[in-house]
Amino acid sequence: MLVAGVRAFGGEVQTFDVDDPQPLAVDEVLIEVRSAGVGNWDDIIRTGGWDVGTSPPLALGVEAAGVIIAVGAEARGVRVGDEVLCHPVPLRGQGAWAPRLIAPVSSLAHKPSEISWETAAIFPVPALTAEQVVDEALHLNGEETLLVHGAGGITGSLIVQLAALRGVDVLATAGPRSADRVLASGAREVIDYHDPGWPQRAKALAKGPIDAAANAAPGGAAAAMTVLADGGRLASITPDHPASTRGVDVTAVYVRSDGAQLTRLSALLGSRRLSMPNPRPYPLLQAAEALAQVVANHAPGGVVITNDT
Ligand SMILES: NC(=O)c1ccc[n+]([C@@H]2O[C@H](COP(=O)([O-])OP(=O)(O)OC[C@H]3O[C@@H](n4cnc5c(N)ncnc54)[C@H](OP(=O)(O)O)[C@@H]3O)[C@@H](O)[C@H]2O)c1
């Protein structure tokens, strides 16, 4: 099958043929991919910085939406014809920029019928990451104040939305192009991160001490930590993890595949309690351009690789 990915770590994104998916293990399904998400983490995989369990020649892509076309002997709760989304890492074969994808049933959620293939495909990684920040790393409750740094991105926006759903008072940083969208996501105040005085502005806008901060801005974790009260909690999803000072609890969050969690998050998306942008579609043959757009920060609404069916 024709896939888009790399023949060696660090190589350019190309299309090339790989073997068809191997026979399914008992806990796996085979998905006909309709759309696959493109994130800047794919560039980290491309260069060997994130071990997704398979080595090149490798199709990139670690999130997808599609239709199940075969099920393993012990794949419970799913059938051929089901519409699903997933973040199936560690990969069982090739990645998702491909016509077909093997995924363990434990990584799957059913796709809400109201949600497009494209939107479903860019949901798994940001949604799982955001939930793992809000629930598992920061344990936020509705009495607290949260600062989200880098809320203009898809993951940052979902952190804002999930915290606001809990009743948390959310302050956020974003650039001018994203400010209205972040306010609509549930932030009480949005501060432009281009202003070097944004941490002071955030503290001035808070109703009391800032209990927790989530950093989704590349290189932004140390600045995010400065807004926290002594003994506060910082969770960062970018590779810069500052040492703890003033008793701040610092957690580095790396997204984990979790089908049950993705199922709960997908239900929130289907009922419109979470919102997502409509990503820009690219054909498989333009995967290199699709990734370049994301890496250059030119695609605030997200990007997908879409297969013709
Ligand atoms: N650890 C993990 O498991 C994990 C999981 C998901 C994502 N990530 C990482 O988290 C980061 C955000 O992911 P994402 O999905 O939200 O990416 P995204 O959708 O591509 O986010 C892009 C947005 O980031 C904002 N931004 C860029 N530079 C910024 C800065 N210096 N300060 C504040 N905001 C800035 C911009 O917002 P404006 O439009 O407001 O300017 C831009 O629109 C990426 O680096 C990604 O690789 C890590």
The ligand as an SDF file (V2000), in Angstrom:
LIG
                    3D

 48 52  0  0  0  0  0  0  0  0999 V2000
    3.5640   16.0370   25.4000 N   0  0  0  0  0  0  0  0  0  0  0  0
    2.5960   15.6160   24.6130 C   0  0  0  0  0  0  0  0  0  0  0  0
    2.1460   14.4670   24.7140 O   0  0  0  0  0  0  0  0  0  0  0  0
    2.0110   16.5770   23.6030 C   0  0  0  0  0  0  0  0  0  0  0  0
    0.7400   16.3350   23.0730 C   0  0  0  0  0  0  0  0  0  0  0  0
    0.1830   17.2730   22.2130 C   0  0  0  0  0  0  0  0  0  0  0  0
    0.9120   18.4060   21.8620 C   0  0  0  0  0  0  0  0  0  0  0  0
    2.1640   18.5700   22.3570 N   0  0  0  0  0  0  0  0  0  0  0  0
    2.9590   19.7770   22.0140 C   0  0  0  0  0  0  0  0  0  0  0  0
    2.3020   20.9070   22.5950 O   0  0  0  0  0  0  0  0  0  0  0  0
    2.4480   22.0520   21.7650 C   0  0  0  0  0  0  0  0  0  0  0  0
    1.0720   22.6250   21.4430 C   0  0  0  0  0  0  0  0  0  0  0  0
    0.3370   21.6450   20.7430 O   0  0  0  0  0  0  0  0  0  0  0  0
   -0.9630   22.0520   19.9240 P   0  0  0  0  0  0  0  0  0  0  0  0
   -1.6260   20.8090   19.4780 O   0  0  0  0  0  0  0  0  0  0  0  0
   -1.7820   23.0160   20.7120 O   0  0  0  0  0  0  0  0  0  0  0  0
   -0.2660   22.7590   18.6900 O   0  0  0  0  0  0  0  0  0  0  0  0
   -0.8710   23.7070   17.5830 P   0  0  0  0  0  0  0  0  0  0  0  0
   -2.3370   23.5120   17.4740 O   0  0  0  0  0  0  0  0  0  0  0  0
   -0.0280   23.5280   16.3740 O   0  0  0  0  0  0  0  0  0  0  0  0
   -0.5640   25.1180   18.2730 O   0  0  0  0  0  0  0  0  0  0  0  0
   -0.1220   26.1660   17.5450 C   0  0  0  0  0  0  0  0  0  0  0  0
   -0.4270   27.4270   18.3750 C   0  0  0  0  0  0  0  0  0  0  0  0
    0.5220   27.5830   19.4020 O   0  0  0  0  0  0  0  0  0  0  0  0
    0.5440   28.9420   19.7480 C   0  0  0  0  0  0  0  0  0  0  0  0
    1.9190   29.3600   20.0240 N   0  0  0  0  0  0  0  0  0  0  0  0
    2.9830   29.2030   19.2210 C   0  0  0  0  0  0  0  0  0  0  0  0
    4.0760   29.7310   19.8140 N   0  0  0  0  0  0  0  0  0  0  0  0
    3.6730   30.2280   21.0150 C   0  0  0  0  0  0  0  0  0  0  0  0
    4.3220   30.8920   22.0740 C   0  0  0  0  0  0  0  0  0  0  0  0
    5.6320   31.1720   22.0230 N   0  0  0  0  0  0  0  0  0  0  0  0
    3.6150   31.2550   23.1530 N   0  0  0  0  0  0  0  0  0  0  0  0
    2.2820   30.9860   23.2210 C   0  0  0  0  0  0  0  0  0  0  0  0
    1.5950   30.3530   22.2390 N   0  0  0  0  0  0  0  0  0  0  0  0
    2.2970   29.9820   21.1440 C   0  0  0  0  0  0  0  0  0  0  0  0
   -0.0070   29.7150   18.5500 C   0  0  0  0  0  0  0  0  0  0  0  0
   -1.1710   30.3210   19.0140 O   0  0  0  0  0  0  0  0  0  0  0  0
   -1.6810   31.7930   18.5770 P   0  0  0  0  0  0  0  0  0  0  0  0
   -2.5640   31.5460   17.3980 O   0  0  0  0  0  0  0  0  0  0  0  0
   -2.4310   32.1920   19.8010 O   0  0  0  0  0  0  0  0  0  0  0  0
   -0.4980   32.6420   18.2930 O   0  0  0  0  0  0  0  0  0  0  0  0
   -0.3610   28.6470   17.5440 C   0  0  0  0  0  0  0  0  0  0  0  0
   -1.6110   28.8790   16.9280 O   0  0  0  0  0  0  0  0  0  0  0  0
    3.2340   21.5600   20.5520 C   0  0  0  0  0  0  0  0  0  0  0  0
    4.5910   21.8720   20.7550 O   0  0  0  0  0  0  0  0  0  0  0  0
    3.0200   20.0420   20.5490 C   0  0  0  0  0  0  0  0  0  0  0  0
    4.0720   19.3430   19.9390 O   0  0  0  0  0  0  0  0  0  0  0  0
    2.7330   17.6830   23.2210 C   0  0  0  0  0  0  0  0  0  0  0  0
  1  2  1  0
  2  3  2  0
  2  4  1  0
  4  5  1  0
  4 48  2  0
  5  6  2  0
  6  7  1  0
  7  8  2  0
  8  9  1  0
  8 48  1  0
  9 10  1  0
  9 46  1  0
 10 11  1  0
 11 12  1  0
 11 44  1  0
 12 13  1  0
 13 14  1  0
 14 15  2  0
 14 16  1  0
 14 17  1  0
 17 18  1  0
 18 19  2  0
 18 20  1  0
 18 21  1  0
 21 22  1  0
 22 23  1  0
 23 24  1  0
 23 42  1  0
 24 25  1  0
 25 26  1  0
 25 36  1  0
 26 27  1  0
 26 35  1  0
 27 28  2  0
 28 29  1  0
 29 30  1  0
 29 35  2  0
 30 31  1  0
 30 32  2  0
 32 33  1  0
 33 34  2  0
 34 35  1  0
 36 37  1  0
 36 42  1  0
 37 38  1  0
 38 39  2  0
 38 40  1  0
 38 41  1  0
 42 43  1  0
 44 45  1  0
 44 46  1  0
 46 47  1  0
M  CHG  2   8   1  16  -1
M  END
$$$$
